[in-house]
Amino acid sequence: MTYAIEKLTELLIKQDIKDKQKGQKELISKVGAYKSLIDLLKEIKEYEL
């Protein structure tokens, strides 16, 4: 589970940096972060099966 948290944090930081560089609104950032979270949860589910 620690790996998952580290991976999610890494994705959120990358998403935040990308959004700041592009000057996008906070809402778009959150949508991207949630999408990353959903993708990560799918990976974890597949890994655990």
C-alpha distance matrix in Angstrom:
0.0 3.8 5.3 5.1 6.4 8.7 9.9 10.6 12.4 14.3 15.4 16.6 18.5 20.1 21.0 22.5 24.5 25.8 26.9 28.7 30.4 31.6 32.5 30.9 30.6 27.6 27.4 26.9 24.2 22.3 23.0 21.6 18.4 18.0 18.8 16.2 13.5 15.1 15.2 11.5 10.8 13.6 12.1 8.9 11.5 13.7 11.4 10.7 14.5
3.8 0.0 3.8 5.4 5.1 6.2 8.5 9.9 10.6 12.3 14.2 15.3 16.6 18.4 19.9 21.0 22.7 24.4 25.7 27.1 28.8 30.3 31.2 30.0 29.9 26.9 27.2 26.7 23.6 22.1 23.3 21.6 18.3 18.6 19.7 16.6 14.4 16.8 16.7 12.9 13.1 16.0 14.2 11.6 14.7 16.6 14.1 14.0 17.8
5.3 3.8 0.0 3.8 5.5 5.1 6.0 8.5 9.9 10.5 12.2 14.2 15.4 16.5 18.2 19.9 21.2 22.5 24.2 25.8 27.1 28.6 29.9 28.7 29.0 26.4 26.6 25.7 22.6 21.6 22.3 20.2 17.2 17.8 18.2 14.8 13.3 15.5 14.6 10.8 11.9 14.3 11.8 9.9 13.4 14.7 12.0 12.9 16.6
5.1 5.4 3.8 0.0 3.8 5.5 5.1 6.1 8.5 9.8 10.5 12.1 14.2 15.3 16.3 18.1 20.0 20.9 22.2 24.2 25.7 26.8 28.0 26.4 26.5 23.8 23.6 22.7 19.9 18.5 19.0 17.2 14.2 14.3 14.7 11.7 9.7 11.8 11.3 7.5 8.4 11.2 9.4 7.5 11.0 12.8 11.0 11.9 15.4
6.4 5.1 5.5 3.8 0.0 3.8 5.4 5.1 6.1 8.5 9.9 10.5 12.2 14.2 15.2 16.3 18.3 19.9 20.9 22.4 24.3 25.7 26.4 25.0 24.8 21.8 22.1 21.6 18.5 17.0 18.3 16.7 13.2 13.7 15.1 12.1 9.9 12.9 13.2 9.7 10.5 13.8 12.7 10.9 14.1 16.3 14.8 15.3 18.8
8.7 6.2 5.1 5.5 3.8 0.0 3.8 5.5 5.1 6.1 8.7 9.9 10.6 12.3 14.2 15.3 16.6 18.4 19.9 21.2 22.7 24.4 25.5 24.5 24.8 22.2 22.9 22.1 18.7 18.0 19.4 17.2 14.0 15.4 16.3 12.9 11.8 14.9 14.4 11.1 12.9 15.8 13.9 12.8 16.4 17.9 16.0 17.1 20.7
9.9 8.5 6.0 5.1 5.4 3.8 0.0 3.8 5.5 5.1 6.2 8.7 10.0 10.6 12.2 14.2 15.5 16.5 18.3 20.1 21.2 22.6 24.0 22.9 23.5 21.1 21.5 20.2 17.1 16.6 17.3 14.7 12.0 13.4 13.6 9.9 9.5 12.4 11.2 8.1 10.7 13.1 11.1 10.8 14.5 15.6 14.1 15.9 19.1
10.6 9.9 8.5 6.1 5.1 5.5 3.8 0.0 3.8 5.4 5.1 6.1 8.6 9.8 10.4 12.1 14.2 15.2 16.3 18.2 19.9 21.0 22.0 20.4 20.6 18.0 18.1 17.2 14.1 13.1 14.1 11.9 8.8 10.0 10.9 7.5 6.5 10.0 9.9 7.2 9.4 12.3 11.4 11.2 14.4 16.1 15.4 16.8 19.9
12.4 10.6 9.9 8.5 6.1 5.1 5.5 3.8 0.0 3.8 5.4 5.1 6.2 8.6 9.8 10.5 12.3 14.2 15.3 16.5 18.4 20.0 20.7 19.7 19.8 17.1 18.0 17.3 13.8 13.3 15.1 13.0 9.7 11.9 13.3 10.2 9.6 13.3 13.4 10.9 13.1 16.1 15.2 14.8 18.1 19.8 18.8 20.1 23.4
14.3 12.3 10.5 9.8 8.5 6.1 5.1 5.4 3.8 0.0 3.8 5.5 5.2 6.2 8.6 9.9 10.7 12.3 14.2 15.5 16.7 18.5 19.8 19.1 20.0 17.9 19.0 17.6 14.2 14.5 16.0 13.1 10.6 13.3 13.8 10.3 11.0 14.4 13.6 11.4 14.4 16.7 15.2 15.5 19.0 20.1 18.9 20.9 24.0
15.4 14.2 12.2 10.5 9.9 8.7 6.2 5.1 5.4 3.8 0.0 3.8 5.5 5.1 6.0 8.5 9.9 10.5 12.1 14.2 15.4 16.4 17.9 16.7 17.6 15.7 16.3 14.6 11.4 11.8 12.6 9.6 7.5 10.2 10.3 6.8 8.4 11.6 10.6 9.3 12.6 14.6 13.6 14.6 17.7 18.7 18.3 20.4 23.1
16.6 15.3 14.2 12.1 10.5 9.9 8.7 6.1 5.1 5.5 3.8 0.0 3.8 5.5 5.0 6.0 8.6 9.8 10.4 12.2 14.2 15.3 16.0 14.7 15.0 12.6 13.5 12.4 8.9 9.1 10.9 8.5 5.7 8.9 10.3 7.7 8.6 12.2 12.3 11.3 13.9 16.4 16.1 16.7 19.6 21.1 20.9 22.6 25.4
18.5 16.6 15.4 14.2 12.2 10.6 10.0 8.6 6.2 5.2 5.5 3.8 0.0 3.8 5.4 5.0 6.2 8.6 9.9 10.6 12.3 14.3 15.1 14.7 15.5 13.5 15.3 14.2 10.5 11.6 13.8 11.2 9.1 12.6 13.7 11.1 12.3 15.9 15.7 14.4 17.2 19.7 18.9 19.5 22.7 24.0 23.4 25.2 28.2
20.1 18.4 16.5 15.3 14.2 12.3 10.6 9.8 8.6 6.2 5.1 5.5 3.8 0.0 3.8 5.4 5.2 6.2 8.6 10.0 10.7 12.4 14.1 13.8 15.4 14.2 15.7 13.7 10.5 12.3 13.6 10.4 9.4 13.1 13.1 10.5 12.7 15.8 14.9 14.2 17.5 19.3 18.3 19.6 22.7 23.5 23.0 25.4 28.0
21.0 19.9 18.2 16.3 15.2 14.2 12.2 10.4 9.8 8.6 6.0 5.0 5.4 3.8 0.0 3.8 5.5 5.1 6.1 8.6 9.9 10.6 11.9 10.8 12.2 11.0 12.1 9.9 6.8 8.9 10.0 6.9 6.6 10.3 10.5 8.8 11.3 14.0 13.6 13.8 16.7 18.4 18.2 19.7 22.4 23.4 23.5 25.8 28.1
22.5 21.0 19.9 18.1 16.3 15.3 14.2 12.1 10.5 9.9 8.5 6.0 5.0 5.4 3.8 0.0 3.8 5.5 5.2 6.2 8.6 10.0 10.3 9.7 10.6 9.1 11.3 10.0 6.5 8.9 11.2 9.1 8.3 12.0 13.1 11.8 13.6 16.6 16.8 16.7 19.3 21.4 21.3 22.4 25.1 26.5 26.5 28.4 31.0
24.5 22.7 21.2 20.0 18.3 16.6 15.5 14.2 12.3 10.7 9.9 8.6 6.2 5.2 5.5 3.8 0.0 3.8 5.5 5.2 6.2 8.7 9.7 10.5 12.4 11.8 14.3 12.6 9.6 12.5 14.4 11.8 11.6 15.4 15.9 14.2 16.4 19.4 19.0 18.8 21.9 23.7 23.1 24.4 27.4 28.3 28.1 30.4 33.0
25.8 24.4 22.5 20.9 19.9 18.4 16.5 15.2 14.2 12.3 10.5 9.8 8.6 6.2 5.1 5.5 3.8 0.0 3.8 5.5 5.2 6.2 8.5 8.7 11.4 11.7 13.5 11.0 8.8 12.2 13.1 10.2 11.2 14.8 14.6 13.3 16.2 18.6 17.9 18.4 21.6 22.9 22.5 24.3 27.0 27.6 27.8 30.3 32.6
26.9 25.7 24.2 22.2 20.9 19.9 18.3 16.3 15.3 14.2 12.1 10.4 9.9 8.6 6.1 5.2 5.5 3.8 0.0 3.8 5.4 5.1 5.8 5.3 7.6 8.1 10.2 8.0 6.1 9.8 11.1 9.2 10.5 13.8 14.1 13.7 16.3 18.6 18.5 19.4 22.1 23.6 23.8 25.5 27.9 28.9 29.3 31.6 33.7
28.7 27.1 25.8 24.2 22.4 21.2 20.1 18.2 16.5 15.5 14.2 12.2 10.6 10.0 8.6 6.2 5.2 5.5 3.8 0.0 3.8 5.4 4.9 6.5 8.6 9.1 12.2 10.8 8.9 12.3 14.2 12.7 13.4 16.8 17.5 16.9 19.2 21.8 21.9 22.3 25.0 26.8 26.8 28.2 30.8 31.9 32.1 34.3 36.7
30.4 28.8 27.1 25.7 24.3 22.7 21.2 19.9 18.4 16.7 15.4 14.2 12.3 10.7 9.9 8.6 6.2 5.2 5.4 3.8 0.0 3.8 5.5 7.9 11.1 12.4 15.0 12.9 11.5 15.2 16.4 14.3 15.5 19.0 19.1 18.3 21.0 23.4 22.9 23.5 26.6 27.9 27.6 29.5 32.1 32.8 33.0 35.4 37.7
31.6 30.3 28.6 26.8 25.7 24.4 22.6 21.0 20.0 18.5 16.4 15.3 14.3 12.4 10.6 10.0 8.7 6.2 5.1 5.4 3.8 0.0 3.8 5.5 9.2 11.4 13.3 10.9 10.5 14.3 14.9 13.2 15.2 18.3 18.0 17.9 20.9 22.8 22.4 23.6 26.5 27.5 27.6 29.7 32.0 32.7 33.3 35.8 37.7
32.5 31.2 29.9 28.0 26.4 25.5 24.0 22.0 20.7 19.8 17.9 16.0 15.1 14.1 11.9 10.3 9.7 8.5 5.8 4.9 5.5 3.8 0.0 3.8 6.7 9.2 11.7 10.2 10.1 13.6 14.8 13.9 15.7 18.6 19.0 19.2 21.7 23.8 23.9 25.0 27.6 29.0 29.4 31.2 33.4 34.4 35.1 37.3 39.4
30.9 30.0 28.7 26.4 25.0 24.5 22.9 20.4 19.7 19.1 16.7 14.7 14.7 13.8 10.8 9.7 10.5 8.7 5.3 6.5 7.9 5.5 3.8 0.0 3.8 6.7 8.3 6.6 7.2 10.6 11.4 11.0 13.1 15.6 16.0 16.8 19.2 20.9 21.4 22.8 25.1 26.4 27.2 29.0 31.0 32.1 33.0 35.1 37.0
30.6 29.9 29.0 26.5 24.8 24.8 23.5 20.6 19.8 20.0 17.6 15.0 15.5 15.4 12.2 10.6 12.4 11.4 7.6 8.6 11.1 9.2 6.7 3.8 0.0 3.8 5.5 5.6 6.7 9.1 10.4 11.2 12.8 14.7 15.9 17.1 18.9 20.5 21.7 23.0 24.9 26.4 27.6 29.1 30.9 32.4 33.5 35.2 37.1
27.6 26.9 26.4 23.8 21.8 22.2 21.1 18.0 17.1 17.9 15.7 12.6 13.5 14.2 11.0 9.1 11.8 11.7 8.1 9.1 12.4 11.4 9.2 6.7 3.8 0.0 3.8 5.5 5.0 6.3 8.8 9.9 10.5 12.4 14.3 15.3 16.4 18.4 20.0 20.9 22.5 24.5 25.7 26.8 28.6 30.4 31.4 32.8 34.9
27.4 27.2 26.6 23.6 22.1 22.9 21.5 18.1 18.0 19.0 16.3 13.5 15.3 15.7 12.1 11.3 14.3 13.5 10.2 12.2 15.0 13.3 11.7 8.3 5.5 3.8 0.0 3.8 5.3 5.1 6.3 8.7 9.8 10.6 12.3 14.2 15.2 16.5 18.4 19.9 21.0 22.7 24.4 25.6 27.0 28.9 30.2 31.5 33.3
26.9 26.7 25.7 22.7 21.6 22.1 20.2 17.2 17.3 17.6 14.6 12.4 14.2 13.7 9.9 10.0 12.6 11.0 8.0 10.8 12.9 10.9 10.2 6.6 5.6 5.5 3.8 0.0 3.8 5.4 5.1 6.2 8.6 9.9 10.6 12.4 14.2 15.4 16.5 18.3 20.0 21.2 22.7 24.4 25.8 27.3 28.6 30.4 32.0
24.2 23.6 22.6 19.9 18.5 18.7 17.1 14.1 13.8 14.2 11.4 8.9 10.5 10.5 6.8 6.5 9.6 8.8 6.1 8.9 11.5 10.5 10.1 7.2 6.7 5.0 5.3 3.8 0.0 3.8 5.5 5.2 6.2 8.7 9.9 10.6 12.3 14.3 15.4 16.4 18.4 20.1 21.1 22.5 24.4 25.9 26.9 28.6 30.6
22.3 22.1 21.6 18.5 17.0 18.0 16.6 13.1 13.3 14.5 11.8 9.1 11.6 12.3 8.9 8.9 12.5 12.2 9.8 12.3 15.2 14.3 13.6 10.6 9.1 6.3 5.1 5.4 3.8 0.0 3.8 5.4 5.0 6.1 8.5 9.7 10.3 12.2 14.1 15.0 16.3 18.3 19.8 20.8 22.3 24.3 25.4 26.7 28.7
23.0 23.3 22.3 19.0 18.3 19.4 17.3 14.1 15.1 16.0 12.6 10.9 13.8 13.6 10.0 11.2 14.4 13.1 11.1 14.2 16.4 14.9 14.8 11.4 10.4 8.8 6.3 5.1 5.5 3.8 0.0 3.8 5.5 5.2 6.1 8.6 9.8 10.5 12.3 14.1 15.3 16.6 18.5 19.9 21.1 22.8 24.3 25.8 27.3
21.6 21.6 20.2 17.2 16.7 17.2 14.7 11.9 13.0 13.1 9.6 8.5 11.2 10.4 6.9 9.1 11.8 10.2 9.2 12.7 14.3 13.2 13.9 11.0 11.2 9.9 8.7 6.2 5.2 5.4 3.8 0.0 3.8 5.5 5.1 6.2 8.6 9.9 10.5 12.2 14.2 15.4 16.6 18.4 20.0 21.3 22.5 24.4 26.1
18.4 18.3 17.2 14.2 13.2 14.0 12.0 8.8 9.7 10.6 7.5 5.7 9.1 9.4 6.6 8.3 11.6 11.2 10.5 13.4 15.5 15.2 15.7 13.1 12.8 10.5 9.8 8.6 6.2 5.0 5.5 3.8 0.0 3.8 5.4 5.0 6.2 8.7 9.8 10.4 12.3 14.3 15.3 16.4 18.3 20.0 20.9 22.4 24.5
18.0 18.6 17.8 14.3 13.7 15.4 13.4 10.0 11.9 13.3 10.2 8.9 12.6 13.1 10.3 12.0 15.4 14.8 13.8 16.8 19.0 18.3 18.6 15.6 14.7 12.4 10.6 9.9 8.7 6.1 5.2 5.5 3.8 0.0 3.8 5.3 4.9 6.1 8.6 9.7 10.4 12.3 14.2 15.1 16.4 18.4 19.8 20.9 22.7
18.8 19.7 18.2 14.7 15.1 16.3 13.6 10.9 13.3 13.8 10.3 10.3 13.7 13.1 10.5 13.1 15.9 14.6 14.1 17.5 19.1 18.0 19.0 16.0 15.9 14.3 12.3 10.6 9.9 8.5 6.1 5.1 5.4 3.8 0.0 3.8 5.4 5.1 6.2 8.5 9.9 10.7 12.5 14.3 15.4 16.8 18.4 20.1 21.5
16.2 16.6 14.8 11.7 12.1 12.9 9.9 7.5 10.2 10.3 6.8 7.7 11.1 10.5 8.8 11.8 14.2 13.3 13.7 16.9 18.3 17.9 19.2 16.8 17.1 15.3 14.2 12.4 10.6 9.7 8.6 6.2 5.0 5.3 3.8 0.0 3.8 5.5 5.1 6.1 8.6 9.9 10.6 12.3 14.2 15.4 16.4 18.4 20.2
13.5 14.4 13.3 9.7 9.9 11.8 9.5 6.5 9.6 11.0 8.4 8.6 12.3 12.7 11.3 13.6 16.4 16.2 16.3 19.2 21.0 20.9 21.7 19.2 18.9 16.4 15.2 14.2 12.3 10.3 9.8 8.6 6.2 4.9 5.4 3.8 0.0 3.8 5.4 5.0 6.1 8.6 9.8 10.4 12.2 14.3 15.1 16.4 18.5
15.1 16.8 15.5 11.8 12.9 14.9 12.4 10.0 13.3 14.4 11.6 12.2 15.9 15.8 14.0 16.6 19.4 18.6 18.6 21.8 23.4 22.8 23.8 20.9 20.5 18.4 16.5 15.4 14.3 12.2 10.5 9.9 8.7 6.1 5.1 5.5 3.8 0.0 3.8 5.4 5.1 6.3 8.7 9.9 10.6 12.5 14.2 15.4 16.8
15.2 16.7 14.6 11.3 13.2 14.4 11.2 9.9 13.4 13.6 10.6 12.3 15.7 14.9 13.6 16.8 19.0 17.9 18.5 21.9 22.9 22.4 23.9 21.4 21.7 20.0 18.4 16.5 15.4 14.1 12.3 10.5 9.8 8.6 6.2 5.1 5.4 3.8 0.0 3.8 5.5 5.1 6.4 8.8 10.0 10.8 12.4 14.5 15.8
11.5 12.9 10.8 7.5 9.7 11.1 8.1 7.2 10.9 11.4 9.3 11.3 14.4 14.2 13.8 16.7 18.8 18.4 19.4 22.3 23.5 23.6 25.0 22.8 23.0 20.9 19.9 18.3 16.4 15.0 14.1 12.2 10.4 9.7 8.5 6.1 5.0 5.4 3.8 0.0 3.8 5.3 5.0 6.2 8.6 9.9 10.4 12.3 14.4
10.8 13.1 11.9 8.4 10.5 12.9 10.7 9.4 13.1 14.4 12.6 13.9 17.2 17.5 16.7 19.3 21.9 21.6 22.1 25.0 26.6 26.5 27.6 25.1 24.9 22.5 21.0 20.0 18.4 16.3 15.3 14.2 12.3 10.4 9.9 8.6 6.1 5.1 5.5 3.8 0.0 3.8 5.4 5.0 6.1 8.6 9.7 10.5 12.5
13.6 16.0 14.3 11.2 13.8 15.8 13.1 12.3 16.1 16.7 14.6 16.4 19.7 19.3 18.4 21.4 23.7 22.9 23.6 26.8 27.9 27.5 29.0 26.4 26.4 24.5 22.7 21.2 20.1 18.3 16.6 15.4 14.3 12.3 10.7 9.9 8.6 6.3 5.1 5.3 3.8 0.0 3.8 5.5 5.1 6.2 8.6 10.0 10.9
12.1 14.2 11.8 9.4 12.7 13.9 11.1 11.4 15.2 15.2 13.6 16.1 18.9 18.3 18.2 21.3 23.1 22.5 23.8 26.8 27.6 27.6 29.4 27.2 27.6 25.7 24.4 22.7 21.1 19.8 18.5 16.6 15.3 14.2 12.5 10.6 9.8 8.7 6.4 5.0 5.4 3.8 0.0 3.8 5.5 5.2 6.1 8.6 10.1
8.9 11.6 9.9 7.5 10.9 12.8 10.8 11.2 14.8 15.5 14.6 16.7 19.5 19.6 19.7 22.4 24.4 24.3 25.5 28.2 29.5 29.7 31.2 29.0 29.1 26.8 25.6 24.4 22.5 20.8 19.9 18.4 16.4 15.1 14.3 12.3 10.4 9.9 8.8 6.2 5.0 5.5 3.8 0.0 3.8 5.5 5.0 6.1 8.7
11.5 14.7 13.4 11.0 14.1 16.4 14.5 14.4 18.1 19.0 17.7 19.6 22.7 22.7 22.4 25.1 27.4 27.0 27.9 30.8 32.1 32.0 33.4 31.0 30.9 28.6 27.0 25.8 24.4 22.3 21.1 20.0 18.3 16.4 15.4 14.2 12.2 10.6 10.0 8.6 6.1 5.1 5.5 3.8 0.0 3.8 5.4 5.3 6.4
13.7 16.6 14.7 12.8 16.3 17.9 15.6 16.1 19.8 20.1 18.7 21.1 24.0 23.5 23.4 26.5 28.3 27.6 28.9 31.9 32.8 32.7 34.4 32.1 32.4 30.4 28.9 27.3 25.9 24.3 22.8 21.3 20.0 18.4 16.8 15.4 14.3 12.5 10.8 9.9 8.6 6.2 5.2 5.5 3.8 0.0 3.8 5.5 5.4
11.4 14.1 12.0 11.0 14.8 16.0 14.1 15.4 18.8 18.9 18.3 20.9 23.4 23.0 23.5 26.5 28.1 27.8 29.3 32.1 33.0 33.3 35.1 33.0 33.5 31.4 30.2 28.6 26.9 25.4 24.3 22.5 20.9 19.8 18.4 16.4 15.1 14.2 12.4 10.4 9.7 8.6 6.1 5.0 5.4 3.8 0.0 3.8 5.6
10.7 14.0 12.9 11.9 15.3 17.1 15.9 16.8 20.1 20.9 20.4 22.6 25.2 25.4 25.8 28.4 30.4 30.3 31.6 34.3 35.4 35.8 37.3 35.1 35.2 32.8 31.5 30.4 28.6 26.7 25.8 24.4 22.4 20.9 20.1 18.4 16.4 15.4 14.5 12.3 10.5 10.0 8.6 6.1 5.3 5.5 3.8 0.0 3.8
14.5 17.8 16.6 15.4 18.8 20.7 19.1 19.9 23.4 24.0 23.1 25.4 28.2 28.0 28.1 31.0 33.0 32.6 33.7 36.7 37.7 37.7 39.4 37.0 37.1 34.9 33.3 32.0 30.6 28.7 27.3 26.1 24.5 22.7 21.5 20.2 18.5 16.8 15.8 14.4 12.5 10.9 10.1 8.7 6.4 5.4 5.6 3.8 0.0
